[in-house]
Amino acid sequence: MAAVSTLTAYPIFRLTLALATGIFLSERLFSGYLSVSFLWGCLLAGAALAAGVFFIGKYRFRFFFGGIISLCFIILGMLLSTLRVEQVRYDWLEEECVYTAIVEDIPQPKKKTLQAKVRVMARQDTLQNCWIPVDRSVLLYWMPDSLQDTPAIGDRICFQACIRRPASAALLTGFDYGRYLEVQGVSGTAVAFRGDWKLLKREAELTFRQRALLLRESIVQKYSEWGLTGEVLAVVSALTVGDKSDLTPELKATYSAAGVSHILALSGLHIGILAMILGGILYPLRYLRGGKTGIALVIVSLLWGFAFMTGLSPSVVRAVTMFSLYIIASLFVEDRFSGGHALVLAAFLMLLYQPLYLFDVSFQLSFIAVLSIILFYPIFSSKSVRNKPLKYVWNTMAVSLAAQLGTLPLILYYFGAFPTYFLLSNLVVTPLAVCILGTALLALCLDISAGVGVSSLIVACLKGGVIALNETMAWVQGLSSSQFTSIYYSETQVVLSFLLIAFFYSCYRKWTFRRLLPFLIVLNVWLGTFLSDKLFPEQHYLCVARSSVYIKYGRELTLLDNSSGIYQVGSLSVGLIDDGRWREKQSAFPLELDYIYVCRGFKGSLSDLTSVFSPRQILFDSSLNVRYKERLKDECRERGLSYAEVAEEGMLIALES
């Protein structure tokens, strides 16, 4: 507790806070407004001023010096964020072009296509008959071609397609898909149809990460060879090597409703379990001279080996980095160094490496969960319980409760759902996860290293553990009110919630009126936001997007669907036209509509529609062919009809209260 209480005094904590502030400001307030050269100038000027204050004023101006250093790291965060965005974004041409690319990931089968992240190296300039360097990553979907081999990771391909930055789905779901891909380093998406792509070269020189992905793929193949199939294979692959490609939406929903979806995404929990298993195996070495150091180095090495085995996914690298820093630093500064310091140092290093991690949901949840456990687990755990089984149950619940307390505001903000029985689920998940992970790693060691194969008994134990886990989670999901949904927090409520948690912890450490007063003030403001939501409810909207019509209230989205495609919502009426059913039809009394929403699938002219409908405005979906859309616009202008284009992310039309 003493080490935790000094966390804010730890220099890296303040620098990390300043760095994160700069990254946040760069993306939210100054995106596209500040140049790299300007930020470099500000950073150098700040560094020079800090050096002058340090050498001239020395200890007398320490607060001024600290403020300048913090400002420098804010500028550094803005600079790193701007540089990273420039490395990802690219002004793609609106028309189709020919590109050369290298496949960066293992292709994943989709409904009718294959999908993989590819590194676009160059595009063809037909006017100047040359290749222009691009060097950006895109998410490519391509139709399989029986005349060519399927591209694999590391292969060089050539394709013709129109690359676009993916549209945001924020209007529909509140999730900005384009922003999500940008954080992952993806600049755009494209679809290459059969005949529009060609395999140029098989397996070019593989990168370190690509070799790790191939190893992960071979391990999943091993699981299949053992006879694991279906949901058992999906859970084992996700829990041990982070391959979630076989997880079905139903299985994900089951684990989410039970409050243990984190078990399907490799993170700090899995690394902690592995470190615990390794520590127990290597514990006898502590009695040897230098045994403690040897154990630490072996554990760190094996953790990074595990990270390589899982394809070096960002979540695993993040967790292994934090554990490595904690284990190594504990050898030198055991009395002063704490898990909180290791956590902050890991966050600092990862934000320096990839500043956009700050906006990654898994990054936020991971660090908040660990920090919350460090702060609140000592409060919730009990040292007075002597019965070991009861103590295990209590402490497991304490870990779950501490993690849930810290992450709840973010969970409600991003997902709007709260699992009711998360404490019950975690009592089962933790021991089963230890058994499944330990058994799978033991089986892999026997199969790969020793070459003696895997006995049917070990495979049966592995299957039994996963089946027990799946059935237990399904049982929890089936309980009454297993999950509360549609409880969305606003950004203001998230900030206020974290302030409440911080002030609550401060009051617990030392109960004084000066600490209680800000807690009560924030609590009243927080409660006031919910009262405001009741007094001033959000506007209802009619949403047209992606060839569909919805009603949107807050983040709740309701799809409208009927056989006619004509919808009456309040005082507004809209007709969805996505086929040829209204062609060559006439009516003596055309139906009056506020909007006609013309989508891909309609092949007629406006005269086919105006002979049946009397619209106030025509809406053209982004799925329409560009030339066909322009012809329809010309008809609108000739007839004096108002029209508008619906962007790919959709259009909102306010409904009367």
C-alpha positions as CSV (number, residue, x, y, z in Angstrom):
1,M,0.0,0.0,0.0
2,A,2.8,2.4,0.7
3,A,4.3,1.9,-2.7
4,V,0.9,2.4,-4.3
5,S,0.3,5.6,-2.4
6,T,3.4,7.1,-3.9
7,L,2.4,6.3,-7.4
8,T,1.6,9.8,-8.4
9,A,5.0,11.0,-7.1
10,Y,6.7,8.5,-9.4
11,P,8.3,10.7,-12.2
12,I,7.3,8.3,-15.0
13,F,3.6,8.6,-13.9
14,R,3.6,12.3,-14.4
15,L,5.5,12.0,-17.7
16,T,3.1,9.3,-18.9
17,L,0.1,11.5,-18.0
18,A,1.6,14.4,-19.9
19,L,2.4,12.2,-22.9
20,A,-1.1,10.8,-23.0
21,T,-2.6,14.3,-22.7
22,G,-0.6,15.4,-25.7
23,I,-1.8,12.4,-27.7
24,F,-5.4,13.1,-26.7
25,L,-5.2,16.8,-27.5
26,S,-3.6,16.1,-30.9
27,E,-6.4,13.7,-32.0
28,R,-9.4,15.5,-30.4
29,L,-8.6,19.2,-30.8
30,F,-5.7,19.8,-33.1
31,S,-6.0,16.9,-35.7
32,G,-4.8,18.3,-39.0
33,Y,-4.0,21.8,-37.7
34,L,-0.5,21.4,-36.3
35,S,2.4,20.6,-38.6
36,V,5.3,18.3,-37.7
37,S,7.8,21.1,-38.2
38,F,5.9,23.4,-35.9
39,L,5.7,20.7,-33.1
40,W,9.5,20.0,-33.6
41,G,10.2,23.7,-33.1
42,C,8.0,23.9,-29.9
43,L,9.7,20.7,-28.5
44,L,13.2,22.0,-29.1
45,A,12.3,25.4,-27.6
46,G,10.8,23.8,-24.5
47,A,13.8,21.5,-24.1
48,A,16.2,24.5,-24.3
49,L,14.1,26.5,-21.8
50,A,14.1,23.5,-19.4
51,A,17.9,23.1,-19.7
52,G,18.3,26.8,-19.0
53,V,16.1,26.7,-15.9
54,F,17.9,23.6,-14.7
55,F,21.4,24.9,-15.0
56,I,20.7,28.5,-13.9
57,G,18.0,28.2,-11.3
58,K,18.8,24.7,-10.1
59,Y,16.7,23.7,-7.1
60,R,15.0,27.1,-6.6
61,F,12.8,26.8,-9.7
62,R,12.1,23.1,-9.4
63,F,8.3,23.6,-9.9
64,F,8.8,25.8,-12.9
65,F,11.2,23.2,-14.3
66,G,8.7,20.4,-13.7
67,G,6.0,22.3,-15.5
68,I,8.2,22.9,-18.5
69,I,9.2,19.2,-18.7
70,S,5.5,18.2,-18.5
71,L,4.7,20.7,-21.3
72,C,7.6,19.2,-23.4
73,F,6.1,15.7,-23.0
74,I,2.6,17.1,-24.0
75,I,4.2,18.4,-27.1
76,L,6.0,15.2,-27.6
77,G,2.7,13.3,-27.4
78,M,1.2,15.6,-30.0
79,L,4.3,15.2,-32.3
80,L,4.3,11.4,-32.0
81,S,0.6,11.2,-32.7
82,T,0.8,13.5,-35.7
83,L,3.7,11.5,-37.1
84,R,1.9,8.2,-36.6
85,V,-1.3,9.5,-38.3
86,E,0.8,10.7,-41.3
87,Q,2.3,7.2,-41.6
88,V,-1.1,5.7,-41.8
89,R,-3.3,8.1,-43.7
90,Y,-3.1,8.3,-47.5
91,D,-5.1,10.2,-50.2
92,W,-6.3,7.2,-52.2
93,L,-7.6,7.9,-55.7
94,E,-11.3,7.7,-56.2
95,E,-11.1,5.4,-59.3
96,E,-9.7,1.9,-59.6
97,C,-5.9,1.6,-59.8
98,V,-3.4,-1.2,-60.1
99,Y,-1.4,-1.8,-56.9
100,T,1.4,-4.2,-55.8
101,A,1.3,-5.4,-52.2
102,I,2.7,-7.9,-49.8
103,V,0.3,-10.1,-47.7
104,E,1.1,-9.2,-44.0
105,D,-1.4,-11.5,-42.2
106,I,-2.7,-15.0,-42.7
107,P,-5.7,-14.8,-45.0
108,Q,-9.0,-15.5,-43.2
109,P,-12.1,-16.9,-45.0
110,K,-15.2,-14.8,-45.1
111,K,-18.6,-15.5,-46.6
112,K,-17.5,-15.3,-50.3
113,T,-14.1,-13.8,-50.0
114,L,-10.7,-14.1,-48.3
115,Q,-9.5,-11.2,-46.2
116,A,-6.0,-10.2,-45.1
117,K,-4.0,-7.1,-44.2
118,V,-1.7,-6.3,-47.1
119,R,1.1,-3.7,-47.4
120,V,0.6,-1.7,-50.6
121,M,4.0,-1.0,-51.9
122,A,3.2,1.0,-55.1
123,R,0.4,2.0,-57.5
124,Q,0.6,2.2,-61.3
125,D,0.5,5.6,-62.9
126,T,-0.8,4.9,-66.4
127,L,-0.2,8.5,-67.7
128,Q,3.5,8.6,-66.8
129,N,3.9,4.8,-67.2
130,C,5.6,4.4,-63.8
131,W,5.0,3.1,-60.3
132,I,4.5,5.5,-57.5
133,P,5.5,4.4,-54.0
134,V,2.7,4.1,-51.4
135,D,3.9,2.0,-48.5
136,R,0.6,1.8,-46.6
137,S,-1.4,-1.1,-45.1
138,V,-4.9,-1.8,-46.3
139,L,-7.5,-4.5,-45.5
140,L,-8.0,-6.4,-48.8
141,Y,-10.9,-8.7,-49.6
142,W,-10.5,-10.8,-52.7
143,M,-12.6,-13.4,-54.5
144,P,-10.9,-16.8,-54.7
145,D,-9.8,-17.7,-58.2
146,S,-9.6,-21.4,-59.2
147,L,-6.9,-20.6,-61.8
148,Q,-4.5,-19.3,-59.2
149,D,-3.0,-20.4,-55.9
150,T,-4.4,-18.7,-52.8
151,P,-2.0,-16.0,-51.6
152,A,-0.3,-16.8,-48.2
153,I,1.4,-14.6,-45.7
154,G,4.5,-13.0,-47.2
155,D,3.4,-13.4,-50.8
156,R,3.6,-10.6,-53.3
157,I,0.4,-9.9,-55.2
158,C,-0.9,-7.4,-57.8
159,F,-4.5,-6.3,-57.7
160,Q,-6.8,-3.8,-59.3
161,A,-9.3,-2.1,-57.0
162,C,-10.6,1.1,-55.5
163,I,-9.1,1.7,-52.1
164,R,-11.1,3.8,-49.7
165,R,-10.8,4.8,-46.1
166,P,-13.5,2.7,-44.3
167,A,-16.6,4.7,-43.4
168,S,-17.5,5.3,-39.8
169,A,-20.4,3.4,-38.4
170,A,-20.8,5.9,-35.6
171,L,-24.2,7.1,-36.7
172,L,-25.5,3.5,-36.6
173,T,-23.7,1.8,-33.7
174,G,-21.5,4.5,-32.2
175,F,-18.5,2.6,-33.4
176,D,-16.1,4.4,-35.7
177,Y,-14.8,1.5,-37.8
178,G,-12.5,3.7,-39.8
179,R,-10.9,5.1,-36.7
180,Y,-10.5,1.6,-35.3
181,L,-8.6,0.4,-38.4
182,E,-6.5,3.6,-38.3
183,V,-5.4,2.7,-34.7
184,Q,-4.5,-0.7,-36.0
185,G,-2.3,0.9,-38.7
186,V,-4.8,0.2,-41.6
187,S,-5.2,3.0,-44.1
188,G,-8.1,1.8,-46.1
189,T,-10.2,-1.2,-47.4
190,A,-10.6,-2.6,-50.9
191,V,-12.3,-5.5,-52.7
192,A,-10.6,-7.3,-55.6
193,F,-12.9,-9.4,-57.8
194,R,-12.1,-12.6,-59.5
195,G,-9.7,-11.8,-62.4
196,D,-8.6,-8.5,-60.8
197,W,-5.8,-9.9,-58.8
198,K,-2.7,-12.0,-59.5
199,L,-0.1,-13.8,-57.4
200,L,3.4,-12.5,-58.3
201,K,5.8,-14.3,-56.0
202,R,5.4,-16.9,-53.3
203,E,6.7,-16.3,-49.8
204,A,9.0,-13.3,-49.9
205,E,11.3,-12.7,-47.0
206,L,9.1,-13.0,-43.8
207,T,9.3,-10.5,-41.0
208,F,9.7,-11.6,-37.4
209,R,6.0,-11.1,-36.7
210,Q,4.9,-13.0,-39.8
211,R,7.0,-15.9,-38.6
212,A,5.2,-15.7,-35.3
213,L,1.9,-15.8,-37.0
214,L,2.9,-18.9,-39.0
215,L,3.9,-20.5,-35.8
216,R,0.5,-19.7,-34.3
217,E,-1.2,-21.1,-37.3
218,S,0.8,-24.4,-37.0
219,I,-0.2,-24.7,-33.4
220,V,-3.9,-24.3,-34.3
221,Q,-3.4,-27.0,-36.9
222,K,-1.9,-29.2,-34.2
223,Y,-5.1,-28.8,-32.2
224,S,-7.1,-30.0,-35.2
225,E,-4.9,-33.0,-35.5
226,W,-5.6,-33.9,-31.9
227,G,-9.2,-34.1,-32.8
228,L,-10.4,-30.8,-31.3
229,T,-13.3,-29.4,-33.3
230,G,-16.1,-26.8,-33.2
231,E,-16.5,-24.7,-30.1
232,V,-13.8,-26.7,-28.2
233,L,-11.2,-25.9,-30.9
234,A,-12.4,-22.2,-31.0
235,V,-12.0,-21.7,-27.2
236,V,-8.7,-23.6,-27.0
237,S,-7.2,-21.6,-29.9
238,A,-8.5,-18.3,-28.4
239,L,-7.4,-19.0,-24.8
240,T,-3.9,-20.4,-25.6
241,V,-2.7,-18.6,-28.8
242,G,-5.1,-15.8,-29.3
243,D,-6.7,-17.1,-32.5
244,K,-10.3,-15.9,-32.4
245,S,-11.2,-16.7,-36.1
246,D,-13.3,-19.7,-35.2
247,L,-15.3,-18.1,-32.4
248,T,-18.9,-17.9,-33.4
249,P,-21.1,-14.8,-32.6
250,E,-23.2,-17.0,-30.3
251,L,-20.2,-18.2,-28.3
252,K,-18.9,-14.6,-28.0
253,A,-22.4,-13.5,-26.8
254,T,-22.4,-16.3,-24.2
255,Y,-19.1,-15.3,-22.6
256,S,-20.0,-11.6,-22.8
257,A,-23.3,-12.2,-21.0
258,A,-21.5,-14.2,-18.3
259,G,-19.0,-11.3,-17.8
260,V,-15.9,-13.3,-18.8
261,S,-15.3,-12.3,-22.5
262,H,-11.8,-11.3,-21.4
263,I,-10.9,-15.0,-21.2
264,L,-11.2,-15.3,-25.0
265,A,-8.8,-12.4,-25.6
266,L,-5.2,-13.1,-24.5
267,S,-4.2,-10.4,-22.0
268,G,-2.7,-9.9,-18.6
269,L,-4.8,-12.6,-17.0
270,H,-3.3,-15.3,-19.2
271,I,0.2,-14.0,-18.8
272,G,-0.3,-13.9,-15.0
273,I,-1.6,-17.5,-15.0
274,L,1.4,-18.6,-17.1
275,A,3.8,-16.7,-14.8
276,M,2.2,-18.4,-11.8
277,I,2.6,-21.8,-13.4
278,L,6.2,-21.2,-14.3
279,G,7.0,-19.8,-10.9
280,G,5.6,-22.9,-9.2
281,I,7.6,-25.2,-11.5
282,L,10.9,-23.2,-11.0
283,Y,10.4,-22.5,-7.3
284,P,13.0,-25.1,-6.1
285,L,15.7,-23.2,-7.9
286,R,15.4,-20.4,-5.3
287,Y,17.5,-22.4,-2.9
288,L,20.5,-22.3,-5.3
289,R,23.0,-19.5,-5.3
290,G,21.7,-16.9,-7.7
291,G,18.5,-18.9,-8.1
292,K,16.2,-15.9,-7.7
293,T,17.9,-14.1,-10.6
294,G,17.9,-17.3,-12.7
295,I,14.2,-17.9,-12.1
296,A,13.4,-14.3,-13.1
297,L,15.4,-14.5,-16.3
298,V,13.9,-17.9,-17.3
299,I,10.3,-16.7,-16.6
300,V,10.9,-13.5,-18.7
301,S,12.4,-15.5,-21.5
302,L,9.6,-18.1,-21.5
303,L,6.9,-15.3,-21.4
304,W,8.4,-13.7,-24.5
305,G,8.6,-17.1,-26.1
306,F,4.8,-17.5,-25.4
307,A,4.2,-14.0,-26.9
308,F,6.0,-15.2,-30.1
309,M,3.9,-18.3,-30.1
310,T,0.7,-16.2,-30.0
311,G,1.7,-14.1,-33.0
312,L,3.0,-11.1,-31.0
313,S,-0.5,-9.6,-30.7
314,P,-0.5,-6.1,-29.1
315,S,-2.4,-7.3,-26.0
316,V,0.1,-10.1,-25.3
317,V,3.1,-7.9,-26.0
318,R,1.6,-5.3,-23.6
319,A,1.0,-7.8,-20.8
320,V,4.4,-9.5,-21.2
321,T,6.2,-6.1,-21.3
322,M,4.5,-5.1,-18.0
323,F,5.3,-8.5,-16.3
324,S,8.9,-8.4,-17.6
325,L,9.5,-4.9,-16.2
326,Y,8.0,-5.9,-12.9
327,I,10.0,-9.2,-12.6
328,I,13.3,-7.6,-13.6
329,A,13.0,-4.4,-11.6
330,S,12.0,-6.4,-8.5
331,L,15.5,-7.9,-8.5
332,F,17.1,-4.5,-8.0
333,V,14.5,-2.3,-6.2
334,E,12.2,-4.7,-4.5
335,D,11.3,-2.4,-1.6
336,R,10.5,0.6,-3.8
337,F,9.2,-0.9,-7.0
338,S,5.6,-1.9,-7.2
339,G,3.2,-3.4,-9.7
340,G,1.8,0.2,-10.2
341,H,5.2,1.5,-11.2
342,A,5.7,-1.4,-13.7
343,L,2.2,-0.7,-15.1
344,V,3.0,3.0,-15.6
345,L,6.4,2.3,-17.2
346,A,4.9,-0.3,-19.6
347,A,2.2,2.3,-20.6
348,F,4.9,5.0,-21.1
349,L,7.0,2.7,-23.3
350,M,4.1,1.5,-25.4
351,L,2.8,5.0,-26.0
352,L,6.2,6.1,-27.1
353,Y,6.3,3.2,-29.6
354,Q,2.6,3.5,-30.8
355,P,0.8,6.6,-29.5
356,L,-2.5,5.6,-31.1
357,Y,-2.7,2.7,-28.6
358,L,-4.2,5.3,-26.3
359,F,-7.5,5.0,-28.3
360,D,-7.4,1.2,-28.4
361,V,-10.3,-0.1,-26.3
362,S,-8.3,-3.2,-25.2
363,F,-5.3,-1.0,-24.2
364,Q,-7.6,1.2,-22.0
365,L,-9.4,-1.7,-20.4
366,S,-6.2,-3.7,-19.8
367,F,-4.4,-0.9,-18.0
368,I,-7.4,0.4,-16.1
369,A,-8.2,-3.2,-14.9
370,V,-4.7,-3.8,-13.6
371,L,-4.5,-0.4,-11.9
372,S,-7.9,-1.0,-10.3
373,I,-6.7,-4.4,-9.0
374,I,-3.5,-2.8,-7.6
375,L,-5.5,-0.1,-5.8
376,F,-8.7,-2.0,-4.6
377,Y,-7.7,-5.6,-4.2
378,P,-6.0,-4.9,-0.9
379,I,-9.3,-3.3,0.2
380,F,-11.6,-6.1,-0.9
381,S,-9.4,-9.0,0.0
382,S,-9.5,-10.6,3.5
383,K,-6.5,-11.6,5.5
384,S,-8.7,-12.8,8.4
385,V,-10.1,-15.8,6.6
386,R,-8.1,-18.9,7.6
387,N,-10.1,-21.6,5.7
388,K,-8.1,-22.0,2.5
389,P,-11.1,-22.9,0.1
390,L,-13.1,-20.1,1.6
391,K,-10.1,-17.7,1.3
392,Y,-9.6,-18.7,-2.3
393,V,-13.3,-18.0,-3.1
394,W,-13.2,-14.6,-1.3
395,N,-9.9,-13.4,-2.9
396,T,-11.0,-14.5,-6.4
397,M,-14.2,-12.5,-5.9
398,A,-12.1,-9.6,-4.6
399,V,-9.9,-9.6,-7.8
400,S,-13.0,-9.7,-10.0
401,L,-14.7,-6.9,-8.1
402,A,-11.7,-4.7,-8.2
403,A,-11.2,-5.1,-11.9
404,Q,-14.9,-4.6,-12.6
405,L,-15.0,-1.4,-10.5
406,G,-12.3,0.2,-12.5
407,T,-13.5,-0.9,-16.0
408,L,-17.2,-0.4,-15.5
409,P,-17.4,3.2,-16.8
410,L,-15.6,2.2,-20.0
411,I,-17.6,-0.9,-20.4
412,L,-20.9,1.1,-20.1
413,Y,-19.5,3.7,-22.5
414,Y,-18.3,1.3,-25.2
415,F,-20.7,-1.6,-24.9
416,G,-23.7,-0.4,-22.8
417,A,-24.0,-3.8,-21.0
418,F,-23.4,-5.0,-17.5
419,P,-23.1,-8.8,-16.7
420,T,-25.0,-9.4,-13.4
421,Y,-23.3,-12.7,-12.4
422,F,-19.7,-11.8,-13.2
423,L,-18.5,-12.8,-9.7
424,L,-20.1,-16.2,-10.0
425,S,-18.6,-16.7,-13.5
426,N,-15.1,-15.7,-12.5
427,L,-15.1,-18.3,-9.7
428,V,-15.3,-21.0,-12.3
429,V,-13.3,-19.3,-15.1
430,T,-10.0,-18.8,-13.2
431,P,-9.4,-22.4,-12.1
432,L,-10.6,-23.8,-15.5
433,A,-8.4,-21.3,-17.4
434,V,-5.4,-22.5,-15.4
435,C,-6.2,-26.1,-16.2
436,I,-6.8,-25.5,-19.9
437,L,-3.8,-23.3,-20.4
438,G,-1.5,-25.6,-18.5
439,T,-2.8,-28.8,-20.2
440,A,-2.5,-27.3,-23.7
441,L,1.0,-26.1,-23.1
442,L,2.0,-29.4,-21.6
443,A,0.5,-31.2,-24.7
444,L,2.4,-28.9,-27.1
445,C,5.7,-29.5,-25.3
446,L,5.2,-33.2,-25.6
447,D,4.1,-33.1,-29.2
448,I,6.6,-30.5,-30.5
449,S,9.7,-30.6,-28.3
450,A,9.8,-34.2,-27.0
451,G,8.3,-35.7,-30.1
452,V,6.5,-38.4,-28.2
453,G,3.0,-37.4,-29.3
454,V,0.0,-36.5,-27.1
455,S,-1.9,-39.2,-25.3
456,S,-5.6,-39.5,-25.6
457,L,-5.9,-38.9,-21.9
458,I,-4.4,-35.4,-22.1
459,V,-6.6,-34.5,-25.1
460,A,-9.7,-35.9,-23.2
461,C,-8.8,-33.7,-20.2
462,L,-8.4,-30.7,-22.4
463,K,-11.8,-31.3,-24.1
464,G,-13.4,-31.9,-20.8
465,G,-12.1,-28.6,-19.3
466,V,-13.3,-26.6,-22.3
467,I,-16.7,-28.3,-22.4
468,A,-17.2,-27.7,-18.7
469,L,-16.2,-24.0,-19.2
470,N,-18.6,-23.6,-22.2
471,E,-21.6,-25.3,-20.5
472,T,-21.1,-23.3,-17.3
473,M,-21.0,-20.0,-19.2
474,A,-24.1,-21.0,-21.1
475,W,-25.8,-21.9,-17.8
476,V,-24.9,-18.5,-16.4
477,Q,-26.2,-16.8,-19.5
478,G,-29.5,-18.6,-19.1
479,L,-30.0,-17.3,-15.6
480,S,-32.7,-14.6,-15.1
481,S,-31.5,-11.1,-15.9
482,S,-28.0,-12.3,-16.6
483,Q,-27.1,-9.1,-18.4
484,F,-28.4,-5.5,-18.3
485,T,-28.2,-3.9,-21.7
486,S,-28.6,-0.4,-23.3
487,I,-27.1,1.4,-20.3
488,Y,-24.8,3.8,-22.2
489,Y,-22.6,6.3,-20.5
490,S,-21.6,9.6,-22.1
491,E,-18.1,10.8,-22.1
492,T,-18.9,13.3,-19.3
493,Q,-20.3,10.5,-17.2
494,V,-17.2,8.4,-17.8
495,V,-14.9,11.2,-16.6
496,L,-17.1,11.8,-13.5
497,S,-17.2,8.1,-12.7
498,F,-13.4,7.9,-12.7
499,L,-13.2,11.0,-10.5
500,L,-15.6,9.4,-8.1
501,I,-13.5,6.2,-7.9
502,A,-10.3,8.3,-7.4
503,F,-11.9,10.4,-4.6
504,F,-13.4,7.3,-3.0
505,Y,-10.0,5.7,-2.8
506,S,-8.5,8.9,-1.4
507,C,-11.2,9.0,1.3
508,Y,-10.6,5.4,2.1
509,R,-6.9,6.0,2.6
510,K,-7.5,9.0,4.9
511,W,-11.0,10.1,5.9
512,T,-11.0,13.9,6.2
513,F,-13.5,16.5,5.3
514,R,-11.2,18.1,2.7
515,R,-11.1,14.8,0.9
516,L,-14.8,14.1,1.4
517,L,-16.0,17.4,0.0
518,P,-14.8,16.9,-3.7
519,F,-16.2,13.4,-3.6
520,L,-19.6,14.7,-2.6
521,I,-19.4,17.5,-5.2
522,V,-18.6,15.1,-8.0
523,L,-21.2,12.6,-6.8
524,N,-23.9,15.3,-7.1
525,V,-22.8,16.4,-10.5
526,W,-22.7,12.7,-11.6
527,L,-26.2,12.2,-10.4
528,G,-27.2,15.4,-12.0
529,T,-26.2,14.1,-15.5
530,F,-28.8,11.2,-15.1
531,L,-31.5,13.7,-14.0
532,S,-30.6,15.8,-17.0
533,D,-31.0,12.8,-19.3
534,K,-34.5,12.3,-17.9
535,L,-35.6,15.9,-18.1
536,F,-34.0,16.4,-21.6
537,P,-34.2,13.1,-23.4
538,E,-32.3,12.6,-26.6
539,Q,-33.8,13.3,-30.0
540,H,-35.3,10.5,-32.0
541,Y,-34.0,10.2,-35.5
542,L,-34.9,8.4,-38.7
543,C,-31.6,7.0,-40.0
544,V,-31.1,5.9,-43.6
545,A,-27.8,4.0,-44.2
546,R,-26.5,1.1,-46.2
547,S,-29.7,0.4,-48.1
548,S,-31.8,0.2,-44.9
549,V,-34.0,2.4,-42.7
550,Y,-33.6,2.6,-38.9
551,I,-35.0,4.5,-35.9
552,K,-32.2,5.8,-33.7
553,Y,-32.6,6.8,-30.1
554,G,-29.4,7.5,-28.3
555,R,-27.3,4.5,-29.2
556,E,-30.2,2.2,-29.6
557,L,-30.9,1.3,-33.3
558,T,-34.1,-0.4,-34.5
559,L,-34.2,-1.8,-38.1
560,L,-37.4,-1.2,-40.0
561,D,-38.4,-4.0,-42.3
562,N,-41.6,-4.8,-44.3
563,S,-42.3,-6.3,-47.7
564,S,-43.4,-3.0,-49.4
565,G,-40.4,-0.9,-48.3
566,I,-42.8,2.0,-47.4
567,Y,-42.4,3.2,-43.8
568,Q,-44.4,5.7,-41.8
569,V,-42.5,6.9,-38.7
570,G,-44.3,9.7,-36.8
571,S,-45.1,12.4,-39.3
572,L,-42.4,11.3,-41.7
573,S,-42.8,8.8,-44.6
574,V,-40.0,7.2,-46.5
575,G,-39.9,4.7,-49.4
576,L,-36.9,2.4,-49.7
577,I,-36.3,1.6,-53.4
578,D,-33.8,-1.2,-53.9
579,D,-35.4,-3.3,-56.7
580,G,-37.4,-2.9,-59.8
581,R,-40.9,-3.6,-58.4
582,W,-42.1,0.0,-59.1
583,R,-40.9,0.1,-62.8
584,E,-43.7,0.6,-65.4
585,K,-46.3,1.1,-62.6
586,Q,-48.7,4.1,-62.6
587,S,-51.2,5.5,-60.2
588,A,-53.8,8.2,-60.7
589,F,-53.2,9.4,-57.2
590,P,-49.4,9.1,-56.5
591,L,-48.5,8.3,-52.9
592,E,-47.1,11.4,-51.1
593,L,-43.8,10.6,-49.4
594,D,-41.3,12.8,-47.6
595,Y,-38.3,10.9,-48.9
596,I,-37.5,8.3,-51.5
597,Y,-34.3,6.5,-50.7
598,V,-32.9,5.1,-53.9
599,C,-30.3,2.3,-53.3
600,R,-28.4,-0.3,-55.3
601,G,-30.7,-2.7,-57.1
602,F,-33.0,-0.1,-58.6
603,K,-32.4,0.1,-62.4
604,G,-35.1,2.4,-63.6
605,S,-35.5,6.1,-64.1
606,L,-37.2,8.8,-61.9
607,S,-40.2,8.7,-64.2
608,D,-40.8,5.1,-62.9
609,L,-41.0,6.5,-59.4
610,T,-42.8,9.8,-59.9
611,S,-45.6,7.9,-61.7
612,V,-46.3,6.1,-58.4
613,F,-45.0,8.4,-55.7
614,S,-45.0,12.2,-55.0
615,P,-41.7,12.7,-53.1
616,R,-40.6,15.8,-51.3
617,Q,-36.9,14.8,-51.6
618,I,-34.9,12.1,-53.3
619,L,-32.0,10.5,-51.3
620,F,-29.3,8.7,-53.3
621,D,-27.3,5.9,-51.5
622,S,-23.6,5.7,-51.8
623,S,-23.9,2.2,-53.1
624,L,-25.2,3.5,-56.5
625,N,-23.0,3.5,-59.5
626,V,-21.4,6.9,-59.9
627,R,-22.5,7.4,-63.6
628,Y,-26.0,6.1,-62.9
629,K,-26.3,8.4,-59.9
630,E,-25.3,11.4,-62.0
631,R,-28.0,10.5,-64.6
632,L,-30.6,10.4,-61.8
633,K,-29.5,13.7,-60.5
634,D,-29.9,15.2,-64.0
635,E,-33.5,14.0,-64.0
636,C,-34.1,15.6,-60.6
637,R,-32.8,18.9,-61.9
638,E,-35.0,18.7,-65.0
639,R,-38.1,17.9,-62.9
640,G,-37.3,20.4,-60.2
641,L,-37.0,17.8,-57.5
642,S,-34.9,18.3,-54.4
643,Y,-32.2,15.6,-53.9
644,A,-29.3,14.8,-51.5
645,E,-26.6,12.2,-51.3
646,V,-26.4,9.8,-48.4
647,A,-22.8,9.4,-47.3
648,E,-21.5,5.9,-46.6
649,E,-21.8,6.4,-42.9
650,G,-25.5,7.3,-43.3
651,M,-27.8,10.3,-42.8
652,L,-29.9,11.3,-39.8
653,I,-33.3,12.9,-40.1
654,A,-34.8,14.4,-36.9
655,L,-38.2,13.2,-35.9
656,E,-40.7,15.5,-34.1
657,S,-40.9,14.9,-30.4
